[in-house]
Amino acid sequence: MNNYNVIIFDLDGTLSNSKEGITKSVQYALSKFGIEEPDLDKLEHFIGPPLVDELMKSYDFTREQALEGVEFYRERYTPIGIYETSLYEKVEQLLISLKEKGKIIALATSKPLGMAKEVIKYLHIEQYFDYVMGADLNGPIHNKNDVLLALLNEINSVDKHETVMIGDTIFDIEGANSVGIDSIGVSYGYGVVEEMKEKGAKAIADTPIELLDLV
């Protein structure tokens, strides 16, 4: 490897440990529908995929119910949950090293764009990113595939052979596949390593700093 010039990161579960904020906000939203889930570990599957899709898949919500659930989720997440997050150890060192090597660093997350920008600002890492792309609140950019396509269009003239997506779930790997770029998984997030390998991840890193040897 070691030939990538454009490094695209997922956010939740890859750069930041955001379990508390996301799962507590999902817990809050579900309670509005009379669904009580005291075990936050059982809500980890909401970290990564679009919230609407996961509510429909996991609780048989109609799309209308899922959209209402997202609004409830944001009632807690926007003022509180968004700040219940922290960088994984050595993430900033990783970003600094990549910048020193002259890499283009981008963020691609299914989190709404405004929220993504607020998170990296709160974590004091916004200065390392050349591009930031997230989902639309009510628009066509919905899942990781859409986000990556929009990001690559914004970067413009990017050589896909020199571009890699780094993430912690199958959605990151499938998104990379959909736009024709390589992917690397991380084992310390919220996804399943074997699933990422099966979908074609070129490698798996066990810590953020291990990524330096892979890109």
C-alpha positions in Angstrom: 0.0 0.0 0.0 1.5 3.4 1.1 0.5 5.0 -2.2 -2.6 6.9 -1.2 -2.7 10.7 -1.5 -6.3 11.2 -0.6 -7.3 9.8 2.8 -11.0 9.8 3.6 -12.1 9.1 7.2 -15.4 8.1 8.7 -16.1 10.0 12.0 -18.1 8.0 14.6 -16.2 4.9 15.6 -13.2 5.7 13.5 -11.9 9.1 14.7 -14.2 9.6 17.7 -15.8 7.5 20.4 -19.3 8.7 20.1 -21.2 5.8 21.7 -22.6 7.7 24.6 -24.1 10.6 22.7 -25.6 8.5 19.9 -27.0 5.6 22.0 -28.5 7.9 24.7 -30.1 10.0 22.0 -31.5 6.9 20.3 -32.7 5.7 23.7 -34.5 9.0 24.3 -36.1 8.8 20.8 -37.3 5.2 21.3 -38.9 6.2 24.7 -41.2 8.6 22.8 -42.7 5.5 21.1 -43.0 3.6 24.4 -39.9 1.5 23.7 -37.6 1.3 26.7 -34.0 0.0 26.1 -31.9 0.4 29.3 -28.8 -1.3 27.8 -26.9 1.1 25.6 -24.7 -1.6 24.2 -27.8 -3.0 22.4 -28.1 0.3 20.6 -24.6 0.4 19.2 -25.9 -0.8 15.8 -27.3 2.7 15.3 -23.7 4.1 15.0 -22.8 4.2 11.4 -25.9 3.7 9.2 -28.5 6.4 8.5 -30.8 6.7 11.5 -34.0 6.5 9.4 -32.9 3.3 7.8 -31.9 1.7 11.1 -35.2 2.6 12.8 -37.1 1.0 10.0 -35.0 -2.1 9.9 -34.7 -2.7 13.7 -38.2 -1.7 14.9 -40.4 -2.1 11.8 -41.1 1.6 11.8 -42.8 3.1 8.8 -40.8 5.8 7.0 -43.0 8.4 8.6 -42.4 7.0 12.1 -38.7 6.8 11.4 -38.6 10.4 10.4 -40.4 11.4 13.5 -37.9 9.3 15.5 -35.1 11.3 13.9 -36.7 14.5 15.1 -36.9 13.1 18.7 -33.3 11.9 18.4 -32.2 15.4 17.5 -34.1 16.9 20.5 -31.5 15.4 22.7 -28.5 14.9 20.4 -28.2 18.5 19.1 -27.9 20.2 22.5 -26.4 17.4 24.5 -25.4 14.2 22.7 -23.2 15.9 20.0 -20.8 16.8 22.8 -20.7 13.4 24.4 -17.8 12.2 22.3 -14.0 12.1 22.5 -11.1 11.4 20.2 -9.6 7.9 20.2 -6.1 7.9 21.5 -3.4 9.0 19.0 -6.0 10.2 16.4 -4.6 13.7 16.4 -1.1 12.4 16.1 -2.3 10.4 13.1 -3.8 13.5 11.4 -0.7 15.6 12.1 1.5 12.9 10.6 -0.6 12.7 7.5 -0.6 16.4 7.0 3.2 16.5 7.3 3.3 13.9 4.5 1.3 16.2 2.3 -1.8 14.0 2.2 -5.2 15.4 1.4 -7.5 14.6 4.3 -11.3 14.4 4.0 -14.2 13.4 6.2 -17.2 11.4 4.9 -19.9 10.7 7.4 -23.6 9.8 7.3 -24.0 12.4 10.1 -25.7 15.6 8.8 -23.0 18.0 7.5 -23.7 20.8 10.0 -23.4 18.3 12.9 -20.2 16.8 11.5 -18.6 20.2 11.3 -19.7 21.0 14.9 -18.2 17.7 16.2 -14.8 18.2 14.6 -14.7 21.8 15.8 -15.5 20.6 19.3 -12.8 17.9 19.1 -10.3 20.6 17.9 -9.4 18.7 14.7 -11.2 20.7 12.0 -7.9 22.3 10.9 -6.6 19.0 9.6 -9.4 18.5 7.0 -9.3 19.7 3.5 -12.8 18.6 2.8 -15.8 17.7 4.9 -18.9 16.0 3.6 -22.0 14.7 5.5 -25.6 13.9 4.8 -28.3 16.4 4.0 -31.0 16.9 6.6 -33.7 16.7 4.0 -31.9 16.2 0.7 -30.5 13.7 -1.8 -27.3 12.9 0.1 -28.5 10.2 2.5 -26.2 7.3 2.9 -22.4 6.7 2.8 -22.5 5.9 -0.9 -24.2 9.3 -1.6 -21.7 11.1 0.8 -18.7 9.6 -0.9 -19.9 10.4 -4.4 -20.6 14.0 -3.4 -17.2 14.3 -1.7 -15.3 13.0 -4.8 -17.2 15.4 -7.0 -16.2 18.2 -4.7 -12.5 17.2 -4.6 -12.6 17.0 -8.4 -9.9 15.4 -10.6 -9.1 12.9 -7.9 -7.3 9.7 -8.9 -9.3 6.9 -7.4 -6.3 4.6 -7.4 -4.7 7.0 -4.9 -7.8 7.4 -2.7 -8.8 5.3 0.3 -11.8 5.2 2.7 -11.1 4.4 6.3 -14.0 3.3 8.5 -15.2 1.0 11.2 -18.3 -0.6 9.6 -19.5 -2.5 6.6 -21.2 0.7 5.4 -17.8 2.4 4.9 -16.5 -0.6 2.9 -19.6 -0.9 0.8 -19.6 2.9 0.2 -16.0 2.8 -1.0 -16.8 -0.1 -3.3 -19.7 1.8 -4.8 -17.5 4.7 -5.9 -14.6 2.6 -6.9 -12.0 3.3 -4.2 -10.1 1.1 -1.8 -11.0 0.8 1.9 -9.3 0.0 5.2 -11.3 -1.0 8.2 -10.5 -0.4 11.9 -11.3 -3.0 14.5 -11.7 -0.6 17.5 -15.0 0.9 16.4 -18.5 -0.5 16.2 -18.5 -2.8 13.2 -17.6 -6.4 12.6 -14.1 -7.1 11.3 -15.1 -10.2 9.4 -17.9 -8.4 7.6 -15.5 -5.7 6.5 -13.0 -8.2 5.2 -15.7 -10.1 3.3 -16.8 -6.9 1.6 -13.2 -6.2 0.4 -11.4 -4.1 3.0 -7.7 -4.1 1.9 -6.5 -4.2 5.5 -7.7 -3.9 9.2 -6.0 -1.5 11.7 -6.3 -2.2 15.4 -5.3 1.3 16.4 -5.4 4.7 14.8 -1.6 5.0 14.7 -1.4 1.6 12.8 -3.1 3.4 9.9 0.1 5.3 9.2 1.8 2.1 7.9 -1.2 1.4 5.7 -1.6 4.6 3.8 
